[in-house]
């Protein structure tokens, strides 16, 4: 509550001083507080207000962050079509600025969006694209995440052998990168699939 008051005051001051970018950042911070509190309607409203300011000054980095966060909120609300729409806007921006790492995150988000929407084939395609870029760029932890996401697609398709294979590949990557939490999650996933295999 106090934080929102301070960011609101900051926004008013930045607006009065015609500091549009910083006004947008203040609005985004307010949105973030509502987002963390799961007050999604207010978070969405403030992210969009912030986006308008970012558009005025062409603050691309802020725009991509807000669009991704909006996608995540819509995903939480199970409005997967709207989430995908936000992630596609991120992808368009990252393609324009040739940000390969950013593109890999966009593909990852789109893969999750389509999987959650029930389009497993499209989800697989996007996760595969993310995986290729991440391997190429040496994004080792993210490679493991992509492998795990592909394993989850196979699990949804009831292809337990393939799911197990990809979860094992993911765990190997996490062991190499010493990602302890990811290793533990990976072992859980392997155990779950192993039970389904019998």
N, C-alpha and C positions, 0 to 999 in steps of 0.2 A: 504493500500500500504506500509506504513512505517512498520507496524507490520510484514508483509510478508518478508520485507528486513531483519528485526532483526531475525526472525525465520530461514531464509535462512542462515544467517551468523552463527547463533547458530548451525545449522545442519552441516555446513562446519567444524566448530571447533570441534564438538563432533565426527564427522567422522575422522578428523585428529588425535584425541586423542583415537580412537577406542572405544568410548563410544556409543556402538550400540543402546542400549535402549533409551538413551537421544536423539540420532539422530532420532530415530523412533518417539519419542514424538514431536520433532520439526516439522517433516514432517506431523504428525497428526494435529498439531496446524495450519499449513498452509492450510491443507485440510479443517479444520473447518471454517477458514475465507472464503474460496471459497464457502463452503457449505452454510454459512449464507448469502452470496451474490448471491446465486442461480446460481453460475458458476459451474454447476455440473460436466462437463467433467474434469475440473482441480481438483475439490474436489475428484472425483473418482481416478484419477491418483495418487494424493498425499496420499490418504488413502491406496492404494495398495502398494505404495513405503514404507509407514510406516509399513504395515503388513509384508513385507519381512524382515525388521529389527527386528520386534517383534518375528518372527519365529526363527531367528538366536539365540536370547537370551531366547526364550521360555517365553516371557512376556504375559501371558495368559489374564490378566485383560485388557491390552491395545488392545489385539487382539479382544476380545469380543466387546469392545466399538466401535472399527473401523468397525467390521462386521455389528453391529447393525446400525451404521450411514450409511454405504453403503446400507443396506437394506432400510433405510428410504429414501435415495436419489433415489434409483431405484423405490421405491413406488411413490415418487413425480413425477418421469418421466413416471409413469404409466407402467413400466416394472415389472409387478407383479411377473412373474416367476423368474426373477433375484432377486427381493426382497426376495421372499420365500427361494431361494437358500442361501442367506446370513443369514437369520434368522435360517435356518436349521443348518448351521454351528455353529451359536451361541448355539443352543440347544445341539448339539453334545458335545461341550466343557463343557457347564454347567452340562450336565448329567455325563460326565467323572469326574468332580470335585464335583459332588453331591451338587450343589448349587441350592437348591429348590426355593429360591426367584428368582434367575436368570432364572430358568426354567419357572417360572410363567410369567415372562416378555417375554420370547421367545415364549411361547404358545400364549400370548396376541398378539404379533407381527404377528405370523403365522395366528392367527384367523383373524386379520385385512387384511393380505395379501390375504388369500383365499376368504374372503368376497369381497374385491375389485376386485379380479379376476373373481368373479361371482359364486364361489363354496360355496354357503351358508351353506350347510350341513357340509362341512369340517371346515368352519369358526366357525360354532356353536360348533363343537366338541372341537376345540382348546380353544375357550373362556370358555367352560364348564370345561376343564382341568385346565385352569388358575384359574378359580373361586374356584375350590376344593382346590388347593394348598394354595391360598390366605386366604381362610377361616381357613384352618388348621394352618397356620403360624400367624394368627391374623393381616394380612395386611389389616386393615380396609378400608383405602382410596381406595386401589387397588381392594378390593372386590366390592366397589361401581362402579369403572370403569368397571370391568368385567360384572357386572349386566347391566350397560348401553350398553356395547358392545353387549350383548345377546339381549337386547331390540331392538337394531338397526338391528340385523339379522332378528328378528321377523317382524320388520317394512318392511324390504326388501321383506320378504315372504308374506306381506300383512295380517299378523296375528296381527291385531291391538289390540285385547284384551290382547294377551300375551305380546305384546310390551309395552302396558300401564302398565300391572302388573309389568314387570321388571323395567321400568323407575321409577315407584313408590317405588319399593324396593331400587333402587339405590339412590333415593332422601332421603330416610330414613337413609341410611348409611351416606350420605354426611351431613345430619343434625347432626347426632351423632358425626361425626368427625369435625364438624364446618368448612367444606370446602365451604366457601361462594360462590366462583366462580362456583364450581361444583353444588351447590344447585341451583343457578340461571340457569345454563345450563340445569339442570334436569327439572326445572319447564317449561322451553321453550320446551323441548322434550315432556313432558307430555301434554302441550297445543297443540302441533302439532299433536300428536296422537289422542287426544280428538277431534280435528277438523275433522280428517279423520273418526273417529267413528260416528260423526254426533250428 
